[in-house]
């Protein structure tokens, strides 16, 4: 049966945040735990968490969870593309009938409703790429057709990674406007974290 799968990137050192972003508090739990639950609750069959920096601090959150696995990217410091490819390699060797691949960073908290809506629109429109937007600005998660796997496995930092694949398939990319700014949240700094917390309270 076709399945939705997700790569959740959690390999970085969180230098700008000053503390591990995956362990930040979000709605009474850690950001990593929240993201995994949101993806699974949205109907994602399999989540691959890509770890890198101090993976031993994050694996206890992952171990034993149904539909959730992880891989460690030993060269995560060479750029995000190496972590994306590490996750894709796990998915491509899984042998399952994948219908869509979501890519999301651990510092981009999204509700299960948002993820579910991105999936619904991706399947409904039927293009290779779906990019959720707010006020015309692209956000995450990005949804990708598995037909793009061969190209995605060749991405490099020098050509902007996934962006290069998306640009190559601009005629089959669905940019779909979402109702609120959550789709743009990207918690790189303490200030961005506090702003997102405040916005989340207002949305709640």
Number of C-alpha atoms within 10 A of each C-alpha: 6 10 14 22 26 27 28 27 25 28 30 21 17 17 11 12 16 11 13 20 26 25 17 17 15 18 11 9 12 15 21 26 19 20 25 26 17 20 27 21 15 19 15 24 17 21 27 23 28 28 25 21 19 13 16 10 12 21 15 10 15 17 11 10 12 11 14 19 17 22 18 18 20 14 14 21 14 11 15 21 20 23 28 24 21 25 26 23 14 16 21 15 8 10 8 12 12 19 15 22 26 23 21 23 23 26 24 22 26 20 17 20 13 22 24 18 15 24 23 12 18 25 16 9 14 14 17 21 26 27 23 27 21 17 10 11 14 18 22 24 26 23 28 25 19 21 12 15 17 11 13 21 19 13 19 17 14 9 10 12 20 22 13 17 18 20 11 12 14 13 11 15 20 19 20 18 17 19 11 12 16 21 24 19 20 17 22 16 17 14 11 14 20 12 13 21 17 12 14 16 9 8 10 6
